[in-house]
Amino acid sequence: MGAVSLDSVVSRCDDIVAGVVDADLIMMSIESGKYYQLNPSAGRVWSLLEQPRTVTEICELLSKDFKVTPEACQKDVLHFLDELVSRNVVTIR
């Protein structure tokens, strides 16, 4: 497991710009120039990070949108957010 936990407060980095193309969210880091493409469920996580939230809050909101067990949601969201932290797309507060 990485640095992100269920109690972590996660927020977007300021240098990320994003927009929807077809059903996917395309993001770019202004600082690094790297592009990222997110599927609709990952894009939903990004939209929930419009304001800083705990991972627990994110999972509770996602469980209302998607048919997934709390355990599976937590595992997937923790892994995804760890990846975003490692790429400097989100930060842990």
Secondary structure, DSSP 4 states (H G I P E B T S, - for coil): --S--TT-EEEE-TTEEEEEETTEEEEEETTT--EEEE-HHHHHHHHHTTS-EEHHHHHHHHHHHS---HHHHHHHHHHHHHHHHHTTSEEE-
